[in-house]
Amino acid sequence: MEIPAPPKGSDSPAVEQQQPQEPAAAPVSSPQSRRMAIALLLAGALCAGMGQTIVFSVLPPIARQIGVSDFQVVLIFMVSAIGWVFCVPRWGRLSDDGGRKPYIILGLVGFAVSMILFGASIRLGLLGILSGLPLYILLVLTRSLYGIFGSAGPPAAQAYIADRTNAADRTAGIANFSAAFGLGAMIGPGFGAVAAVLGRAVPFFAIAGLAAIMSVIVYIYLPEKSSPKERVQKPKVKLSDKRIRPFLIFGLAFGVANAIPVQTIAFYFMDVLEVSTQMAPQLVGIGLMVGAMAALFAQLVIVQRFGVEPRLLMRIAPLLIVFGHGLIWTMPHLGPVIFGMMLAGFGAGLAIPGFNAAASLAVTSDEQGAAIGLAGAAGASGFSIAPIVGFALYGIAQALPYICTTILGLVLWVFALTSKAVGEASPSRMAAIEPTEAIGDPASTPLK
């Protein structure tokens, strides 16, 4: 972690004693300022989570009404996810050099613009102004903006948190971000149902408005600790980096196992559970909300209260996927399916902060954005692979996607048990990478 030179303001207690006349540094380094900063980031994550479940729960029934096929819907998600996968590592690396705040703002603005244009495209389809291929191309392009520009925010925000937490509190800090996203995912379907009373496309405009407001608030109030840096030698964290490669493998596999049900569950409700297109958004929304509540409980209680280490999180989560997805295909009734979604959501709530924190702890302080960006890309890759695999399997047999994710969960559990890197994913071991950074910097004190 690079400490700014004393004349520009420093977080070091020694500098504060030597230069007490510099009050400008206090608001940035004080616990109150850091708590406010993290609260702003969590509010932004909440907006993103709401937008995610609004799209997943509201779009499939609308798509059938405007003449977009089920597979075309999934391709919309896939194209956006591909943009996310390719862009998020780059945004993370850029935030290591250019500061976190500009890319957090860019992510919020990109998210807001994408949702406005996507909602407008749907509105044109509902009104019959556009249809067929032109409408579909417009839907793909407007949703892709989220993958390209909306992806700038999460790695920069999580790296911002990592900059301000020590190794022992890193998992809990990142879990806070995941929990905020999960809370948004829980609220999203209900928010969308209320907004939809005013019009089928209104939920997209409403969440875009919230994201736009958040971008202005972050611009005004989020303190940025360090200015852009010019490095003689840039950090080179790559996919092949042995320090984080096992965690990227875990994130990719878990992302696929998590994404296939999320992207196919609305169709499963309509085709297997025989839910009408009118009732599907409400019931799918309930399932997604229950899963999000379970993820939120996992992150706020299991991770936060009990301080579970990343290695244990990565070993427990796959088993929950096995049991959850197993219920969906073995007992295709509304109650068991929703309970299975809850178990899977609980697993996701453990896994996501687990492999993200492990990747963060494995690298040095000036590589946080790059490492977290790659970990985020690994998890998001599931949403680009899942449509191809998931709907090919769904076309063969509607239960087959869930059978395969159950098997994948078992494989991932064995990997987590046998991987040496996963077994050593502990703050007590990885803090040794930079023993003086995490202990001596007041900006790395726990955020409460």
ZIQUI-V833234 format. One record per residue. N is the residue number from 0. SS is DSSP state (h for helix, s for strand, l for the rest). PHI is phi in whole degrees, -180 to 180 (none if undefined). OMEGA is omega in whole degrees, -180 to 180 (999 if undefined). Layout:
# ZIQUI-V833234
n = <N N>
ss = <SS SS>
phi = <PHI PHI>
omega = <OMEGA OMEGA>
This chain:
# ZIQUI-V833234
n = <0 1 2 3 4 5 6 7 8 9 10 11 12 13 14 15 16 17 18 19 20 21 22 23 24 25 26 27 28 29 30 31 32 33 34 35 36 37 38 39 40 41 42 43 44 45 46 47 48 49 50 51 52 53 54 55 56 57 58 59 60 61 62 63 64 65 66 67 68 69 70 71 72 73 74 75 76 77 78 79 80 81 82 83 84 85 86 87 88 89 90 91 92 93 94 95 96 97 98 99 100 101 102 103 104 105 106 107 108 109 110 111 112 113 114 115 116 117 118 119 120 121 122 123 124 125 126 127 128 129 130 131 132 133 134 135 136 137 138 139 140 141 142 143 144 145 146 147 148 149 150 151 152 153 154 155 156 157 158 159 160 161 162 163 164 165 166 167 168 169 170 171 172 173 174 175 176 177 178 179 180 181 182 183 184 185 186 187 188 189 190 191 192 193 194 195 196 197 198 199 200 201 202 203 204 205 206 207 208 209 210 211 212 213 214 215 216 217 218 219 220 221 222 223 224 225 226 227 228 229 230 231 232 233 234 235 236 237 238 239 240 241 242 243 244 245 246 247 248 249 250 251 252 253 254 255 256 257 258 259 260 261 262 263 264 265 266 267 268 269 270 271 272 273 274 275 276 277 278 279 280 281 282 283 284 285 286 287 288 289 290 291 292 293 294 295 296 297 298 299 300 301 302 303 304 305 306 307 308 309 310 311 312 313 314 315 316 317 318 319 320 321 322 323 324 325 326 327 328 329 330 331 332 333 334 335 336 337 338 339 340 341 342 343 344 345 346 347 348 349 350 351 352 353 354 355 356 357 358 359 360 361 362 363 364 365 366 367 368 369 370 371 372 373 374 375 376 377 378 379 380 381 382 383 384 385 386 387 388 389 390 391 392 393 394 395 396 397 398 399 400 401 402 403 404 405 406 407 408 409 410 411 412 413 414 415 416 417 418 419 420 421 422 423 424 425 426 427 428 429 430 431 432 433 434 435 436 437 438 439 440 441 442 443 444 445 446 447>
ss = <l l l l l h h h l l l l h h h h h h l l l l l h h h h h h l h h h h h h h h h h h h h h h h h h h h h h h h h h h h h h h h h h h l l l l h h h h h h h h h h h h h h h h h h h h h h h h h h h h h l l h h h h h h h h h h h h h h h h h h h h h h h h h h l l l l l h h h h h h h h h h h h h h h h h h h h h h h h h h h h h h h h l l l h h h h h h h h h h h h h h h h h h h h h h h h h h h h h h l l l l l h h h h h h h h h h h h h h h h h h h h l l l l l l l l l l l l l l l l l l l l l l l h h h h h h h h h h h h h h h h h h h h h h h h h h h l l l l l h h h h h h h h h h h h h h h h h h h h h h h h h h h h h h l l l h h h h h h h h h h h h h h h h h h h h h l l l h h h h h h h h h h h h h h h h h h h h h h h h h h h h l l l h h h h h h h h h h h h h h h h h h h h h h h h h h h h h h h h l l l h h h h h h h h h h h h h h h h h h h l h h h h l l l h h h h h h h h h h h h h h l h h h l l l l>
phi = <none -86 -97 -61 -63 -51 -62 -95 106 -137 -90 -73 -60 -62 -69 -63 -70 -75 -129 -66 -80 -102 -76 -63 -78 -62 -62 -75 -96 -71 -57 -63 -66 -67 -64 -64 -62 -65 -60 -64 -64 -68 -65 -65 -64 -60 -60 -64 -64 -61 -63 -63 -75 -62 -65 -67 -91 -94 -66 -54 -65 -64 -59 -64 -73 -98 85 -100 -72 -59 -67 -64 -60 -67 -64 -60 -63 -66 -62 -63 -66 -63 -60 -62 -60 -78 -92 -62 -64 -67 -61 -62 -65 -64 -70 -64 -101 -96 92 -80 -58 -59 -83 -63 -66 -59 -63 -66 -67 -61 -62 -64 -63 -60 -68 -63 -69 -66 -63 -65 -64 -63 -61 -62 -68 -66 -80 81 -72 -125 -159 65 -63 -58 -65 -66 -61 -65 -63 -64 -66 -70 -71 -64 -59 -66 -66 -81 -103 -64 -73 -72 -73 -56 -65 -68 -67 -69 -67 -59 -66 -62 -61 -114 -131 -82 -60 -67 -104 -63 -62 -65 -63 -70 -63 -58 -64 -63 -65 -64 -62 -64 -63 -63 -63 -72 -77 -49 -59 -67 -60 -65 -64 -67 -66 -67 -60 -84 155 -63 -94 -61 -54 -69 -68 -65 -70 -64 -63 -62 -65 -65 -62 -63 -64 -69 -63 -63 -60 -81 -110 -74 -78 -105 -71 -125 -80 -53 -116 -115 -105 -66 -127 -78 -60 -122 -94 -122 -58 -84 -62 -64 -66 -116 -56 -61 -75 -69 -61 -61 -62 -64 -63 -67 -60 -65 -62 -82 -79 -58 -66 -60 -84 -110 -65 -64 -71 -62 -61 -75 -90 -95 -83 58 -87 -70 -65 -74 -88 -56 -58 -69 -72 -64 -61 -63 -61 -67 -68 -64 -62 -67 -64 -65 -64 -64 -61 -60 -78 -86 -103 -65 -74 -74 -72 -100 57 -67 -73 -54 -62 -73 -59 -74 -93 -85 -57 -60 -65 -68 -63 -58 -69 -66 -71 -61 -63 -61 -94 -86 -133 -77 -131 -56 -61 -61 -65 -66 -65 -62 -64 -66 -62 -64 -63 -62 -63 -64 -64 -88 -70 -62 -66 -64 -77 -67 -67 -62 -66 -63 -71 -82 -122 -82 -65 -87 -117 -62 -61 -65 -66 -68 -62 -67 -64 -64 -66 -61 -65 -71 -58 -58 -79 -95 -86 -57 -60 -67 -74 -61 -81 -65 -68 -62 -68 -79 -156 -67 -90 -61 -57 -78 -64 -68 -70 -64 -65 -61 -62 -65 -62 -66 -64 -64 -60 -65 -74 -100 -74 -65 -64 -65 -63 -101 -76 -132 -56 -64 -87 -77 -62 -68 -60 -136 -62 -89 -67 -73 -90 -86 -90 -62 -70 -100 -71 -58 -99 -125>
omega = <-177 179 -179 179 -176 -178 -178 -179 -177 176 -175 178 -180 -179 179 179 -178 -176 -178 -177 -178 -180 -175 -177 -174 -178 -178 -172 -177 177 180 179 180 178 178 180 -180 178 178 179 -180 176 176 178 178 177 -180 178 177 -180 -179 -177 174 -180 -176 -176 -174 -172 -175 178 178 -178 179 180 -178 173 177 -175 -180 -179 177 177 -179 177 175 178 -175 -179 177 180 178 177 178 -176 -177 -174 -172 177 180 178 179 179 179 179 175 -177 -173 -177 -175 -170 -178 -177 172 179 179 180 179 180 178 178 -178 -179 179 -178 177 -178 178 177 178 178 178 179 177 178 180 179 -179 180 176 177 175 -175 179 179 -177 178 180 178 -180 -177 -177 177 180 177 178 -180 -176 -174 177 -179 180 -173 -174 180 179 -180 180 176 176 178 -180 178 -171 176 175 -174 -176 -177 -176 -178 180 179 179 177 176 180 179 180 178 176 180 177 176 177 179 -177 -172 -178 178 177 180 -180 179 -179 -178 176 180 -179 -174 -178 -176 179 -180 178 -178 -179 175 178 178 180 178 177 179 -180 178 -180 179 179 -176 -166 -177 178 176 -174 -173 178 178 -175 170 -176 174 178 -176 175 -177 175 -176 178 -177 -178 -176 -179 -175 -175 179 -180 175 177 179 -178 179 -178 179 178 178 -179 -179 -173 -177 178 -180 -176 -178 -170 179 178 178 177 -176 -173 -176 180 176 175 -179 179 178 -178 -175 -179 -179 -177 175 178 177 179 179 180 178 177 179 177 178 178 180 177 -180 -175 -177 -177 -176 -176 -174 -173 -174 176 -178 -178 -180 -178 178 177 -178 178 180 -173 -179 179 178 174 180 -178 -178 -179 176 178 -176 -176 178 -179 -175 174 -170 -177 179 -180 179 177 176 177 178 179 179 177 176 177 179 179 176 -172 -172 175 180 -176 175 179 179 178 179 -178 -175 -175 -179 -174 -179 177 -174 -178 -180 -178 -179 176 179 178 177 178 179 178 -179 179 178 -178 173 179 -174 -178 -178 -177 -174 -176 171 177 -180 178 178 178 -172 178 -172 178 -177 173 -178 179 174 178 179 177 178 179 -179 177 178 178 -179 179 -173 -178 178 -179 178 179 -180 -179 -178 178 -178 178 -173 177 -180 179 179 -173 -178 -177 -171 -175 -171 -174 180 179 -179 178 -176 178 -177 999>
